[in-house]
Amino acid sequence: MNDDAQASQGVLKHLKAKQIKQEDVANYLGISRTTLNRKLNGSSEFKISEIKLIHKQYNVPLSLFSKNSRSLKKFVIDQSLV
């Protein structure tokens, strides 16, 4: 399993632990459950806007998103400038 897939699994475990349904997250993000599932399984990458929304709405720690993600790196840099 690559780093992105492992990180995405961390997000999935966090959502499950908080009893947050994938369907609810997908609806909140305005994407299909299938698309969310691909992102949670590491098949595709979260957009920066999705990382922000999930982090703020569901209190998912940024550390659970892939450290190799270009989107996450940009988000962290942007946050440090605020």
N, C-alpha and C positions, 0 to 999 in steps of 0.2 A: 504494500500500500504506500503510495507516495505521500509527501507532506501535505499537499492540498486535500487529499482524500482523508487523511488522519485528522486534519483540522476541521474539515466539514463534519466528520463523525463526532467531534467534540461539540459542535453546535447542535447537532441532532440529539446527542445525549442530554445536553442542557435543556433543550425544549421538552424532551420526554420527562426529565426529572421535575420540571415545573408544570407538567401536564398540559402543555401547550400543543394543540393539534397542528399538524402540517397544513391542513386545510385552512385553518384560521390565519396562519402566517402568509400562506399563498394569497388569500383574499386581501389581506392587509397590504401586501406588496403589489397587488394587481397583476399577478402572474398565475399560471395554472399550477395545480398541485404537482403535475408531472415535471414542470420546469423547476419548481422548488426542490423536488426530490433529486433531480440531476445535480443541482448545486450542492445539496446536502451529501450526496454520494461522491462528490469531487469530479463529476464528469464535465461540469462547466463551472465557471467562476462567478462569484457574486459581484454585482456592480457596486460601486462605492455608495450609491444612493440606497441600495438594499442593505448594505452593511450598517449604514447610519440608522435606517429605520428599524432594523432588527435589534440593534444595540439599544436604541432609545426606547422602543415600545416594549420589548421583552427582556430588557436588562441582560442581554447576552454579552459576556465579557469579550472585549476586542481580542484578547489573547486566544480565544477559541477559533478565530478566523485565521486562515493561513498566514503565517509570517512571510511567506514568499509571494503572497498576492500583491500584484501591482496596485490594486484598488485599496487594500489595507494600508500599504506603505503611504499612499497619497493621503489617505484619511488621517493617519497618525501625524504626518507632516503638517497637514492643514490644522489639526487640533493644537499642535504645538505653537502655531503662529497666532492662535486666538488669544 
